[in-house]
Amino acid sequence: MFNRIERLNRKVGNLRDYVTQIRESYQAQLDLNLNNTMKLFTVITAIFLPLTLIVGWYGMNFSTMPELHWEYGYAFVIALSISVFIICIWFFKKKKLM
């Protein structure tokens, strides 16, 4: 009887270790998915940060800003924003972050 209890106790210990390993493996997979999501959000934030700076800069409407009276000022800001967006996308693809 004692041998059987001892054997069952060892089996329970082995099963507990097995369940712990499965739980840790599952948690590692969840952490990996979360890291990928956070990486994507970081890339999106890094792409839109310079664009937000450009919009904020030209949204001040100071009368002394020379670009406000320039005939191609609006087109320049649009082209600059698109250029920054494309450069950011290219950079992150080159670094394999996207």
Phi, psi and omega in degrees: 000316180296320179298321180294318178297317179296317179295316177295324178296319177295320178297318178297319177298318178295317178296322178297317177297319180296315179296321178298318179295319178296317179297318179294322177295317178296318179295322178296320177295318177297318179296322178295317177296319178295320178297319178296320178295316180295324178296318179297315178297323178295317179296315180298317178297317180294330178288318185275347180298310178295326179294322177295322177297316179297315180297318178295321181297312182276353177276355182284334177055045172287141181287342182270003178284118184296333182291339181291332182258005181275137184298325183256019182300314181296314179296325179296316180295319177297314180296321178296317180296316179295320179297315179298318179299313181293319179296318178296316179298315179299315181299314182289329175289323178295321179277002180059040175262353177239000000 
